[in-house]
Amino acid sequence: MRILVIGSGAREHALVQGLAQDPSTSKLFVAPGNTGMSDVATLKPLADVTDSQQCVALAREVEADLVVIGPEIPLVAGVADSLREAGFAVFGPNKAAAQIEGSKAFAKDIMKAAGVATAHAQTITPGASDEEIEAALDNFGPTFVVKDDGLAGGKGVVVTPNRVSAREHVDAVLAAGNPVLLETFLSGPEVSLFCLVDGETVVPLLPAQDHKRVGDGDTGPNTGGMGAYTPLPWLPENGVQRIVDEVCVPVAKEMVNRGTPYSGLLYAGLAWGEEGPSVVEFNCRFGDPETQAVLALLKTPLAQLLNAVATGTLAEQPPLEWEEGYALTVVLAAENYPASPATGHVITGADAPGVLHAGTARNEAGELVSAGGRVLNVVAKGKTLEQARQAAYETLAGIKLPGGHYRSDIALPAVQGLISCHES
Ligand code: GLY
């Protein structure tokens, strides 16, 4: 099978590594990719991942049997639709179904129709008066959740007890021309559950937990994600099945009922509160950085699995197989990330096993340099979560990036037994 992967982050690096290990993969291309992937895949230039014509032309050029679309931006732009119309098997939802991530208001509508538990929400549209904005804020708090109702790559959400900060984010989003969604704050530990969805067939992967704030102890601004681990030792034994039954299957059925069946990866971001799982958000693609940990434990051949979703045969696949134990990933971020990351700094020690590249490039001298906010990920496995942590941090200690920083507490609260699900 000849496979083309679209995307360039550490998530795509994990996908490319997984696909390369599947004996049914005969040739692997990634566009635009990054320098870390060149040992297992052929990098192809792609000026604009949202340009359907460019993507179709590339799929034709490489004679792809399967196209895997990593990021949400091309999916929401409808690249999967164009590739399917051109006759390619595609892993990733069509534009209409990708709205589950592209529009928070659309996602709320689907959840309401499907009877899925989620936060109460109110939309403020651009042009709202000062009084209207203040009246809307009166309905929320003491913790304010202010979301950009558009694509923000996980960075458009501000969670704050400070009403002035909440108002500032409302104003910034409205000024950018996007609607704002205010939501009630969902308490309880967060869970990311990825499901392969093919119409009404839903197959969950292992549950994971992301760490979104930049600093240890969940301090500082939100980021695209600073680290993740899987599985979750504190989740109730029937936790995954409950999320599948109460959230993912009803949503998949609702999408089918609306004539926009979902095909691809449905990412449910949840909080496990007093009433059980409640949806914080959906994404229409694999999550980053959770994917890097989850795929590290997957034994089932990845190319055949993604191809089954793309060709509508997921229901015929055998149960997924997983390695025992735990996997963990830690993100090494550039100086000043997430505000204004410094780039061009030379990185050493990144040729260690378990390193996945995101914002990296080669300078004229051929040295590896930082080229983005989240520079690379270290992935490690262990029989216990603590062993996985130790292995990841040992590798990180050998990687040098001037001004680079990472969280030292990925999975630590879980190791210390500080996370629990309290249901009333
Ligand atoms: N884990 C956060 C994201 O993928 O958006």
Boltz pocket constraint, residues with backbone or C-beta under 6 A from the ligand:
constraints:
  - pocket:
      binder: B
      contacts: [[A, 153], [A, 154], [A, 210], [A, 224], [A, 225], [A, 283], [A, 286], [A, 287], [A, 288], [A, 289], [A, 290]]
      max_distance: 6.0
